Amino acid sequence: MGEQQKVALVTGAKKGSGRGVAEQLAELGMTVLVGGRTRGARREAAAAISGHAITLDATLAAGVRRAARQIKDRFGRLDVLVNHAASLTLTSDPDEPFAALLPSAAYGPSKTACAR
């Protein structure tokens, strides 16, 4: 019996380097799950790599738990987690972008890494 295909979740894989990580994991033969808040964007990114879109707001513990249950029910396990979720919009206030970034960049990884 052959080795089972690994399952990887990449948060923030809609564009940029997160998308690149998801593409590379898919090229390695993994089943790649694209987690994100924006339905159309996560579906488009998942379709581009023959992956699967997962609804995930890494800033909400309940949303992370819901995604974890969905992954377990559908795929049975998660082998690789890449926390790359973050969003940044530049404004004239130099402190504002970082405050907006904190929920997904700082809190998201701890929530997704600890989800069951």
Backbone as CSV, one residue per row, in Angstrom:
resi,resn,N_x,N_y,N_z,CA_x,CA_y,CA_z,C_x,C_y,C_z
1,MET,0.838,-1.178,0.000,0.000,0.000,0.000,0.886,1.244,0.000
2,GLY,0.567,2.240,-0.850,1.383,3.440,-0.988,1.196,4.405,0.163
3,GLU,2.084,5.401,0.209,2.017,6.420,1.246,0.804,7.315,1.002
4,GLN,0.123,7.689,2.073,-1.057,8.536,1.982,-0.639,9.976,1.674
5,GLN,-1.416,10.636,0.812,-1.129,12.013,0.434,-1.269,12.928,1.649
6,LYS,-0.299,13.790,1.869,-0.333,14.716,2.996,-1.356,15.825,2.733
7,VAL,-1.970,16.307,3.814,-2.967,17.370,3.754,-2.360,18.613,4.388
8,ALA,-2.364,19.728,3.643,-1.781,20.989,4.121,-2.820,22.099,4.079
9,LEU,-2.855,22.921,5.116,-3.698,24.115,5.157,-2.790,25.324,5.107
10,VAL,-3.079,26.230,4.164,-2.340,27.486,4.071,-3.337,28.613,4.288
11,THR,-3.151,29.367,5.360,-3.990,30.541,5.579,-3.360,31.698,4.814
12,GLY,-4.183,32.571,4.285,-3.650,33.702,3.530,-3.047,33.308,2.194
13,ALA,-3.635,32.313,1.535,-3.086,31.808,0.275,-3.771,32.389,-0.955
14,LYS,-4.524,33.458,-0.774,-5.247,34.043,-1.905,-4.323,34.710,-2.911
15,LYS,-3.201,35.258,-2.422,-2.291,35.984,-3.316,-0.912,36.047,-2.693
16,GLY,0.017,36.578,-3.429,1.357,36.821,-2.918,2.106,35.573,-2.506
17,SER,2.928,35.716,-1.478,3.770,34.600,-1.056,2.964,33.454,-0.471
18,GLY,1.820,33.737,0.158,0.955,32.661,0.648,0.456,31.797,-0.494
19,ARG,0.091,32.436,-1.583,-0.339,31.708,-2.780,0.816,30.883,-3.336
20,GLY,2.018,31.461,-3.330,3.194,30.741,-3.801,3.480,29.499,-2.967
21,VAL,3.336,29.613,-1.653,3.530,28.453,-0.776,2.502,27.373,-1.115
22,ALA,1.244,27.771,-1.278,0.191,26.810,-1.614,0.494,26.115,-2.941
23,GLU,0.947,26.872,-3.929,1.292,26.298,-5.236,2.421,25.279,-5.107
24,GLN,3.442,25.614,-4.320,4.568,24.698,-4.166,4.176,23.423,-3.434
25,LEU,3.322,23.536,-2.425,2.858,22.340,-1.717,2.047,21.446,-2.652
26,ALA,1.221,22.070,-3.500,0.445,21.299,-4.477,1.380,20.594,-5.458
27,GLU,2.423,21.293,-5.902,3.399,20.689,-6.821,4.123,19.506,-6.182
28,LEU,4.246,19.522,-4.853,4.863,18.407,-4.138,3.905,17.228,-3.973
29,GLY,2.666,17.397,-4.444,1.700,16.312,-4.393,0.809,16.305,-3.171
30,MET,0.819,17.379,-2.414,-0.036,17.445,-1.231,-1.448,17.877,-1.612
31,THR,-2.405,17.481,-0.789,-3.754,18.019,-0.869,-3.700,19.355,-0.150
32,VAL,-3.954,20.447,-0.871,-3.793,21.780,-0.291,-5.156,22.420,-0.039
33,LEU,-5.326,22.883,1.195,-6.529,23.589,1.603,-6.190,25.067,1.697
34,VAL,-6.982,25.889,1.048,-6.785,27.334,1.061,-7.798,27.920,2.042
35,GLY,-7.315,28.398,3.176,-8.199,28.966,4.192,-8.242,30.465,4.094
36,GLY,-9.444,31.010,4.207,-9.581,32.463,4.165,-10.996,32.909,4.425
37,ARG,-11.145,34.218,4.592,-12.459,34.813,4.878,-13.250,35.131,3.620
38,THR,-12.567,35.504,2.552,-13.232,35.983,1.347,-13.556,34.810,0.423
39,ARG,-14.826,34.497,0.292,-15.276,33.302,-0.428,-14.748,33.220,-1.862
40,GLY,-14.980,34.226,-2.654,-14.568,34.190,-4.054,-13.067,34.051,-4.222
41,ALA,-12.317,34.802,-3.428,-10.855,34.789,-3.542,-10.274,33.446,-3.128
42,ARG,-10.778,32.866,-2.039,-10.224,31.570,-1.612,-10.602,30.475,-2.590
43,ARG,-11.804,30.550,-3.147,-12.220,29.550,-4.141,-11.386,29.650,-5.413
44,GLU,-11.123,30.871,-5.853,-10.316,31.071,-7.063,-8.900,30.557,-6.844
45,ALA,-8.325,30.874,-5.680,-6.968,30.422,-5.391,-6.916,28.899,-5.298
46,ALA,-7.904,28.298,-4.668,-7.945,26.834,-4.540,-8.097,26.179,-5.908
47,ALA,-8.966,26.723,-6.740,-9.179,26.155,-8.076,-7.907,26.231,-8.919
48,ALA,-7.142,27.291,-8.760,-5.925,27.479,-9.553,-4.871,26.414,-9.262
49,ILE,-4.935,25.808,-8.078,-3.933,24.796,-7.718,-4.568,23.411,-7.533
50,SER,-5.822,23.277,-7.983,-6.577,22.032,-7.774,-6.648,21.682,-6.297
51,GLY,-6.836,22.717,-5.479,-6.941,22.542,-4.034,-8.383,22.640,-3.576
52,HIS,-8.553,22.902,-2.303,-9.876,22.969,-1.685,-9.982,24.246,-0.870
53,ALA,-11.081,24.968,-1.024,-11.319,26.194,-0.275,-11.954,25.857,1.068
54,ILE,-11.428,26.458,2.139,-11.935,26.255,3.492,-12.266,27.628,4.078
55,THR,-13.474,27.771,4.613,-13.849,29.012,5.281,-13.086,29.100,6.590
56,LEU,-12.307,30.168,6.739,-11.495,30.310,7.938,-11.212,31.782,8.209
57,ASP,-11.680,32.237,9.363,-11.294,33.558,9.857,-10.375,33.298,11.036
58,ALA,-9.081,33.442,10.823,-8.083,33.101,11.835,-8.138,34.004,13.050
59,THR,-8.921,35.084,13.011,-9.020,35.977,14.157,-10.106,35.550,15.127
60,LEU,-10.951,34.587,14.750,-12.062,34.156,15.603,-11.881,32.703,16.026
61,ALA,-11.812,32.464,17.319,-11.616,31.104,17.828,-12.723,30.172,17.338
62,ALA,-13.962,30.636,17.333,-15.076,29.784,16.888,-14.931,29.432,15.414
63,GLY,-14.483,30.369,14.601,-14.271,30.107,13.178,-13.146,29.117,12.941
64,VAL,-12.117,29.202,13.739,-10.990,28.274,13.625,-11.427,26.872,14.031
65,ARG,-12.198,26.769,15.121,-12.704,25.454,15.546,-13.609,24.839,14.483
66,ARG,-14.445,25.664,13.883,-15.350,25.195,12.821,-14.540,24.667,11.638
67,ALA,-13.493,25.385,11.256,-12.633,24.938,10.148,-11.921,23.641,10.510
68,ALA,-11.454,23.534,11.753,-10.761,22.318,12.193,-11.691,21.110,12.099
69,ARG,-12.942,21.283,12.525,-13.918,20.180,12.418,-14.173,19.819,10.966
70,GLN,-14.309,20.829,10.115,-14.550,20.593,8.693,-13.385,19.813,8.075
71,ILE,-12.179,20.188,8.414,-10.996,19.504,7.879,-10.953,18.065,8.366
72,LYS,-11.199,17.856,9.648,-11.180,16.498,10.203,-12.258,15.631,9.561
73,ASP,-13.466,16.182,9.429,-14.571,15.416,8.837,-14.321,15.085,7.375
74,ARG,-13.779,16.030,6.633,-13.616,15.843,5.189,-12.315,15.143,4.802
75,PHE,-11.231,15.439,5.521,-9.920,14.924,5.125,-9.300,13.972,6.147
76,GLY,-9.875,13.918,7.335,-9.419,12.978,8.354,-8.262,13.457,9.208
77,ARG,-7.517,14.428,8.724,-6.349,14.896,9.460,-5.781,16.143,8.780
78,LEU,-4.805,16.744,9.444,-4.043,17.851,8.875,-2.587,17.592,9.190
79,ASP,-1.760,17.503,8.160,-0.337,17.199,8.336,0.534,18.438,8.382
80,VAL,0.144,19.478,7.638,0.974,20.685,7.513,0.084,21.905,7.704
81,LEU,0.529,22.838,8.542,-0.174,24.100,8.744,0.794,25.232,8.455
82,VAL,0.425,26.093,7.492,1.212,27.286,7.183,0.336,28.486,7.514
83,ASN,0.674,29.167,8.605,-0.063,30.366,9.018,0.508,31.566,8.289
84,HIS,-0.230,32.031,7.303,0.247,33.147,6.505,-0.810,34.243,6.425
85,ALA,-1.884,34.121,7.196,-2.983,35.084,7.122,-2.572,36.427,7.687
86,ALA,-2.820,37.467,6.939,-2.598,38.840,7.379,-3.123,39.759,6.290
87,SER,-3.611,40.891,6.689,-4.033,41.874,5.693,-3.535,43.231,6.145
88,LEU,-3.095,44.011,5.202,-2.514,45.305,5.523,-2.962,46.323,4.490
89,THR,-3.556,47.387,4.961,-3.965,48.494,4.104,-3.241,49.734,4.581
90,LEU,-2.502,50.355,3.703,-1.749,51.550,4.080,-2.665,52.760,4.171
91,THR,-2.464,53.546,5.217,-3.212,54.786,5.413,-2.213,55.886,5.741
92,SER,-2.726,57.073,5.971,-1.835,58.179,6.324,-1.342,58.080,7.771
93,ASP,-2.010,57.287,8.607,-1.593,57.091,9.997,-0.594,55.943,10.051
94,PRO,0.669,56.199,10.412,1.686,55.148,10.377,1.414,53.999,11.347
95,ASP,0.642,54.226,12.408,0.351,53.163,13.365,-0.854,52.314,12.966
96,GLU,-1.747,52.868,12.195,-2.994,52.177,11.858,-2.806,50.852,11.113
97,PRO,-1.942,50.760,10.108,-1.816,49.484,9.410,-1.401,48.333,10.328
98,PHE,-0.552,48.619,11.271,-0.080,47.564,12.149,-1.152,47.119,13.129
99,ALA,-1.974,48.064,13.572,-3.086,47.705,14.449,-4.080,46.823,13.703
100,ALA,-4.322,47.120,12.437,-5.239,46.314,11.636,-4.659,44.940,11.337
101,LEU,-3.363,44.853,11.267,-2.684,43.600,10.950,-2.643,42.632,12.132
102,LEU,-2.631,43.152,13.347,-2.447,42.323,14.527,-3.447,41.175,14.683
103,PRO,-4.744,41.374,14.491,-5.659,40.251,14.714,-5.335,39.008,13.888
104,SER,-5.040,39.169,12.610,-4.761,37.990,11.797,-3.302,37.548,11.874
105,ALA,-2.378,38.474,11.966,-0.957,38.108,11.959,-0.455,37.618,13.311
106,ALA,-0.964,38.198,14.386,-0.462,37.824,15.709,-1.343,36.794,16.397
107,TYR,-2.644,37.004,16.360,-3.538,36.101,17.079,-3.929,34.886,16.250
108,GLY,-4.043,35.060,14.954,-4.454,33.950,14.079,-3.599,32.717,14.180
109,PRO,-2.269,32.852,14.114,-1.432,31.645,14.193,-1.633,30.845,15.478
110,SER,-1.770,31.529,16.611,-1.952,30.778,17.849,-3.308,30.077,17.873
111,LYS,-4.315,30.729,17.327,-5.643,30.096,17.284,-5.659,28.888,16.333
112,THR,-5.080,29.029,15.159,-5.117,27.916,14.212,-4.199,26.777,14.648
113,ALA,-3.082,27.087,15.249,-2.165,26.037,15.688,-2.736,25.212,16.828
114,CYS,-3.604,25.816,17.626,-4.164,25.117,18.794,-5.542,24.531,18.534
115,ALA,-6.094,24.716,17.356,-7.458,24.244,17.075,-7.530,22.738,17.091
116,ARG,-8.653,22.245,17.548,-8.912,20.799,17.568,-10.244,20.511,16.967
